[in-house]
Structures are given as structure tokens and as C-alpha cells.
Amino acid sequence: MGHNHDDTNSFYRFKGGKWLATEREGIGLDETHGHNTLLIDGQGQYRPVAHYREADEFEGSDGFIQRTANTAHFDYISANATNRYRQIPGMKAVNREVLFVRPDYFLMFDNIEAGEQHSYEWIVHFQEGSEIENNWIRGNAGDEQVLGVGIISPQKFSINTGVDVLPYVRISPEQPMANVRFLNVLYPTVSSAWQVKPAVTIVDENDVALLAQLKMQNGSGRIDEVIFTEKPARNEKIGKYVFTGKLAAITQSQELGVEKLFLLDCKYLKDDSSGIEFIKTEAENATVEFSFDEKTISIFGDVTQQIVLYGPTIETIVLNKKAIQYTRRGDYVFIFGDTTPPSPPVGVKATPSEGD
């Protein structure tokens, strides 16, 4: 066990021949503070004194992958590191989720829960140092390569910089707390394009969910919105959306409206401002990608129950990479069943197109 590193839920980022986010490496450099993960009360992940010879001392201190999902334009992974901090009293959850919105950026959501207050530090290392600009960190990698870290949550934070073999940045809530959400965007770019990085903000937040927005500043008019939940939400009102599911990502433009939509374990999503119900189903654990600009909906999972999908321009529906038949009623398409849609969640009014 002597070659293990205390780096559960750590990450690296490489692009253009350069390490945008890297870590310490070498003999004896195995401690958590040298990796791109979390410190709690200044402590790293659990490592028993007799770690070289007593493997059973590690029992019950493992981290693990919880869920993965992949579509043409989105990738998702979640991992649980709770047991890796078992020496710290009262820790209930240390979970990290990452959404890759291809090919532009990553969103990293850390949900931490405890029975008492702690200090938390989110760590990233860079090759050539960093600069702080409001809620953005500019990590320099050389040869014009840059990794921007946009801090979305917590909204009140402090930043600590230093050198631990490599230059690092640590993000913390301003005050100790029991529960915290870190939500950061990892935005690879180049020096000449740094000024047109997206504007990032929280639109709405409650005990169940967080709605974040990324507004592109490159003239495209593109606005991305992402709903993260700590646990699958049920009929949750967040911003302009009503949501039952784990995660939703909406890519839209001022000119074309919604262009792409990624739904994870989602049974219902409605845009209250337009009245559009994007999905309505009782199917469990389905991953769905809408690609309106490509006129395709892709579904992944063991799906046999009826799914109703908003698809006025959709021409092809693919289930587990195989095209399937569907029926249409107005702007909606139906798979696995007749065209009688299931009832919306309690308290949610049906759209006019389904009420006739």
C-alpha cells in the first residue's frame, strides 16, 4: 500500500501540449494537499500509521465512482470520497460531480455535508502560477495556454495562493460551516481569448438544487444553464424550471432558442416561461440528449416505459445507439406507448398541446 496517493476525486487537465491543471509528483509526495481535491480542517484523506504492512487498516476508507453517463455532446461522472475523510468527526457526504460540455468547458460540483462546522479548501495546482480577477482564477500553463477557474459557489469565498512544489490556489468559504457546495467552471482557453471568457453566476439556489448560468462573451449569444441537485429532485421549482431528476444542462442562443439539452435520471422538466415540457416519463435512470440543431434525440439506459419528449423539429430518435420508431402529436413525440401522455407531477399544469 506504500505507493498509494491520497488523491481520491482529484483531477488533471491537459491541452495543447501543456498541463493546465497538474499535481505534485515524486517519491514521498503522496499527501492530499499536493493533489487537486479537498482539505477538511486542514486535513487530507485518511492514511493509517501502519499503511505499508497492514492493508486491513484501510478497510472502510475507500472512495468509489457512483455514476457515469456519455452522449455525443456531454459527459458526466460522479464519485464519492466520504470514507476517505473518515478520521474527521461528523462527515456525512463528500461527493464530486463533473459535467463536460463538449468541447468547451467542465463544471465541477462538490457537495459536502457534515454534522458540525468545518473549514473546507478546494485545491488546484498550476504549472506557472496564477492571477486572481474577481471570481475568476487565471492559471497559466505556458505557450499561451490558460485554464480559467470560474467560481460560481460559494458566492462568498476567500482565496489562498502559495507554492507546494507547484503553485496552488485554494478556495474556501469565508466562514466555517457544516454544509458547503463548491461549483467551479474549468474553462480552457488561450491568453489572447481570456477577455471573452464566459460570465458565470448562480440564477437560483435552494436546499435541494442549484441553477447556474454561463453566458458566453464571444458574440455567439449562447447561454448555458445547468441544474445540479444533491439528491434527485422531485417536482422542484428552481428559477424558471420545474424539475424532477438529478441533473439538467440546457444550451441555448438568443437567435435559435434551445439547441441542446442533457438530462440525467430526469422524469420531468418544464420551462415555466414558455410552457414547454421537455420530458415527461416514469422511466428510471434514463440519460437523454436533445440535439435540436441536429434534429436528433438520443436516449441511453434500460428504458421500456413511455417517454414523452418535446420535439417539433426532431426527425430521429435513437435508443442505445439504435434508431427506433416513435409517434408524433403536435410538437411532442412519444415512444413506448400510445399518444396519451402521463399526467404531469402534482401541482404542475399540463401544456395546452396535451390538454386537448
C-alpha positions in Angstrom: 0.0 0.0 0.0 3.0 2.3 0.2 2.7 3.6 -3.4 -0.9 4.8 -2.9 -1.6 8.5 -3.1 -4.3 10.2 -1.0 -5.8 11.8 -4.1 -9.4 10.4 -4.3 -11.6 12.7 -6.5 -8.5 14.6 -7.9 -8.3 15.8 -11.5 -5.8 16.8 -14.1 -6.3 18.8 -17.3 -4.0 18.6 -20.4 -4.4 20.6 -23.6 -2.2 22.0 -26.4 0.9 20.1 -25.1 0.6 21.6 -21.7 -0.7 20.6 -18.3 -3.4 23.2 -17.5 -4.1 21.6 -14.1 -1.4 19.3 -12.7 -0.2 17.8 -9.4 2.9 17.2 -7.4 4.8 14.1 -8.4 7.7 12.2 -7.0 8.7 9.9 -4.1 7.0 10.8 -0.9 4.7 13.4 -2.5 1.6 11.4 -1.8 -0.3 13.6 0.6 -3.7 15.2 -0.2 -2.5 18.8 -0.2 -0.4 18.1 -3.3 -3.4 17.0 -5.3 -6.4 18.7 -6.9 -9.0 17.6 -4.4 -10.2 18.8 -0.9 -8.8 19.5 2.5 -11.1 19.5 5.6 -9.9 21.4 8.7 -6.5 21.3 7.0 -6.5 17.5 7.0 -6.1 15.3 3.9 -7.5 11.9 3.3 -7.2 9.0 5.8 -4.0 7.1 5.9 -3.2 4.8 8.9 0.2 4.9 10.5 0.9 1.3 9.6 -0.1 1.7 5.9 2.9 -0.1 4.5 2.2 -3.5 6.0 -1.4 -3.5 7.4 -3.7 -3.4 4.4 -6.8 -4.1 6.6 -6.2 -0.7 8.2 -7.7 0.8 5.0 -10.9 -1.2 5.3 -13.9 1.2 5.1 -11.9 4.1 3.8 -12.3 3.7 0.1 -13.7 6.1 -2.5 -15.7 5.0 -5.5 -17.3 6.0 -8.8 -21.1 6.4 -8.4 -22.3 7.2 -11.9 -21.1 7.8 -15.4 -23.0 9.0 -18.5 -21.9 9.8 -22.0 -23.6 11.3 -25.0 -22.4 13.0 -28.2 -22.0 16.4 -26.6 -21.9 15.8 -22.9 -20.0 13.6 -20.4 -20.8 13.1 -16.7 -19.2 11.4 -13.8 -19.8 11.4 -10.0 -17.6 10.0 -7.3 -17.9 9.5 -3.5 -15.0 10.3 -1.3 -16.8 10.4 2.1 -15.0 7.4 3.6 -11.6 8.9 2.6 -12.1 11.5 5.4 -13.4 9.1 8.0 -10.9 10.4 10.6 -12.8 13.7 10.7 -15.9 13.7 13.0 -19.3 14.1 11.6 -18.6 13.8 7.9 -21.8 12.7 6.1 -21.0 13.3 2.4 -18.0 14.3 0.2 -19.2 13.9 -3.4 -17.8 15.3 -6.6 -19.7 15.5 -9.9 -18.2 16.7 -13.2 -20.1 17.6 -16.3 -18.1 18.1 -19.6 -20.0 20.3 -22.1 -18.1 19.4 -25.2 -15.8 20.8 -26.3 -15.8 24.0 -24.3 -15.7 23.6 -20.5 -16.2 21.4 -17.4 -18.5 22.1 -14.5 -17.2 20.6 -11.2 -19.8 20.3 -8.4 -18.6 19.3 -4.9 -21.3 18.7 -2.3 -20.1 18.4 1.3 -22.3 17.7 4.3 -21.3 17.3 7.9 -22.9 17.2 11.4 -20.8 20.1 12.6 -18.9 23.1 11.2 -15.6 22.6 9.4 -13.3 24.6 7.2 -13.1 23.4 3.6 -10.5 24.0 0.9 -10.9 23.3 -2.8 -7.4 22.9 -4.4 -6.0 23.3 -7.9 -2.3 23.4 -8.9 -0.9 25.1 -12.0 2.4 24.9 -13.9 3.3 28.6 -14.0 1.3 30.4 -11.3 -2.0 32.2 -11.3 -3.7 35.6 -11.3 -7.0 36.4 -9.4 -9.6 38.5 -11.2 -12.8 38.9 -9.1 -14.4 35.4 -9.2 -12.0 34.1 -11.9 -8.6 32.4 -11.4 -6.3 32.5 -14.4 -4.0 29.5 -14.3 -1.0 29.9 -16.6 0.5 26.8 -18.3 2.9 28.3 -20.8 2.8 28.7 -24.6 -0.3 30.9 -24.3 -2.3 28.0 -22.7 -4.6 29.0 -19.9 -7.0 27.3 -17.6 -9.7 29.6 -16.2 -11.4 28.6 -13.0 -14.7 30.5 -12.6 -16.0 30.4 -9.0 -19.8 30.1 -9.0 -20.4 28.7 -5.5 -19.8 29.6 -2.7 -20.7 33.2 -3.5 -18.7 34.5 -0.5 -15.3 32.9 -0.6 -11.6 33.5 0.2 -8.6 32.5 -1.9 -5.2 31.4 -0.7 -2.3 31.1 -3.0 1.2 29.6 -2.5 3.8 27.1 -3.7 3.8 23.4 -2.6 6.4 22.2 -5.1 3.9 23.6 -7.7 1.9 26.9 -7.5 -1.5 26.3 -6.0 -4.8 28.1 -5.4 -7.1 27.1 -2.6 -10.8 28.3 -2.5 -12.7 28.3 0.8 -16.0 29.6 2.2 -15.5 32.8 4.1 -16.5 31.1 7.4 -16.6 27.5 8.7 -19.8 25.8 8.0 -21.4 22.3 8.2 -22.5 22.0 4.6 -21.0 23.6 1.5 -21.3 23.5 -2.3 -18.4 24.2 -4.5 -19.3 24.8 -8.1 -16.5 25.8 -10.4 -16.2 26.0 -14.1 -12.9 24.8 -15.7 -12.5 26.8 -18.9 -9.5 26.0 -21.1 -8.6 28.9 -23.3 -5.6 30.9 -24.6 -4.1 34.2 -23.5 -5.5 36.2 -26.5 -9.1 35.0 -25.7 -9.0 35.5 -22.0 -11.1 38.6 -22.1 -14.0 36.8 -23.7 -14.3 34.1 -21.1 -18.0 33.5 -20.1 -19.8 35.3 -17.3 -20.8 32.8 -14.6 -23.4 33.2 -11.9 -26.0 31.5 -9.8 -29.5 32.1 -11.0 -31.3 30.4 -8.2 -30.5 28.1 -5.2 -32.4 26.3 -2.5 -31.8 23.3 -0.2 -32.4 20.8 -3.0 -31.0 22.3 -6.2 -28.7 24.9 -7.7 -29.2 26.6 -11.1 -26.1 28.1 -12.6 -25.7 30.1 -15.8 -22.8 30.6 -18.2 -23.2 33.5 -20.6 -20.7 33.4 -23.5 -19.0 36.7 -24.2 -17.7 35.8 -27.7 -20.6 37.3 -29.7 -22.4 34.0 -30.1 -25.3 34.9 -27.9 -25.1 31.5 -26.3 -26.3 31.0 -22.8 -25.9 27.7 -20.9 -27.9 26.8 -17.8 -27.3 23.8 -15.6 -29.3 22.4 -12.7 -27.3 20.4 -10.1 -29.0 18.6 -7.3 -27.5 17.0 -4.2 -30.0 14.1 -4.5 -32.6 13.5 -7.2 -35.2 16.3 -7.0 -38.9 15.8 -7.2 -41.1 18.5 -8.8 -38.6 21.1 -7.7 -39.1 24.8 -8.7 -35.7 26.3 -9.5 -35.5 29.5 -11.5 -37.9 29.3 -14.4 -37.8 25.5 -14.4 -39.8 22.7 -12.7 -37.6 19.7 -12.4 -37.7 16.0 -11.4 -34.3 14.4 -11.8 -30.6 14.5 -11.0 -29.1 17.0 -13.5 -30.1 19.1 -16.5 -28.0 21.1 -18.8 -29.6 23.5 -21.3 -27.6 25.1 -24.2 -29.5 27.9 -25.9 -28.9 31.0 -28.0 -30.9 34.2 -28.4 -31.4 33.6 -32.1 -32.3 29.9 -32.1 -33.6 29.2 -28.6 -32.8 25.8 -27.0 -30.2 24.0 -29.2 -29.1 21.1 -26.9 -30.4 19.6 -23.7 -28.8 16.9 -21.5 -30.9 15.2 -18.8 -29.7 12.7 -16.2 -32.2 10.5 -14.4 -34.8 13.0 -15.4 -38.6 12.3 -15.3 -39.8 15.8 -15.8 -38.5 19.2 -17.0 -40.7 22.2 -17.7 -39.7 25.7 -18.7 -42.4 27.8 -16.9 -41.6 30.9 -19.0 -42.5 29.2 -22.3 -44.8 26.4 -21.0 -42.6 23.7 -22.8 -42.4 20.3 -21.1 -39.2 18.9 -22.5 -39.7 15.4 -21.0 -42.4 13.5 -19.1 -41.9 9.9 -18.1 -41.8 7.3 -15.3 -38.7 5.6 -16.8 -35.9 5.2 -14.2 -32.2 6.1 -14.8 -32.5 7.3 -18.3 -29.9 9.6 -19.9 -31.3 11.8 -22.7 -29.7 14.3 -25.1 -31.8 16.5 -27.3 -29.9 18.0 -30.2 -32.4 20.3 -31.8 -29.9 21.7 -34.3 -29.2 18.2 -35.5 -32.8 17.1 -35.3 -32.0 14.1 -33.1 -32.8 12.8 -29.6 -30.5 10.2 -28.1 -31.6 8.0 -25.1 -29.4 5.7 -23.1 -30.5 3.2 -20.4 -32.8 0.2 -19.8 -35.9 2.1 -20.9 -39.2 0.3 -21.5 -41.8 2.8 -20.1 -43.4 5.6 -22.1 -41.4 8.8 -22.7 -43.0 12.0 -24.0 -40.5 14.4 -25.4 -40.7 17.9 -26.9 -39.5 17.6 -30.4 -41.1 19.9 -33.0 -38.1 19.6 -35.3 -36.9 16.1 -34.3 -36.5 13.6 -37.2 -34.6 10.8 -35.5 -34.8 9.1 -32.0 -32.0 6.8 -31.0 -32.2 4.4 -28.1 -28.8 2.9 -27.0 -27.3 3.8 -30.4 -30.2 2.2 -32.5 -32.8 4.2 -34.3 -36.4 3.5 -33.0 -39.9 4.2 -34.1 -42.0 6.9 -32.5 -45.3 8.6 -32.9 -46.0 12.4 -33.0 -48.7 14.6 -31.7 -48.2 18.2 -32.4 -44.8 19.4 -31.0 -44.4 16.2 -29.0 -43.0 12.8 -29.8 -43.9 9.5 -28.0 -42.0 6.3 -27.6 -43.1 3.1 -25.9 -46.9 3.6 -25.7 -49.8 5.4 -27.2 -50.1 9.2 -27.5 -51.9 9.6 -24.2 -49.3 11.4 -22.1 -48.8 10.6 -18.4 -50.1 13.2 -16.0 -47.6 15.9 -15.0 -46.3 16.0 -11.4 -48.8 17.1 -8.8 -49.2 20.9 -8.8 -47.9 21.3 -12.4 -50.4 22.3 -15.1 -50.4 20.4 -18.4 -49.4 22.3 -21.5 -52.2 23.3 -23.9 -51.0 20.9 -26.6 -51.6 18.0 -24.2 -54.9 19.2 -22.8 -57.0 18.6 -25.9 
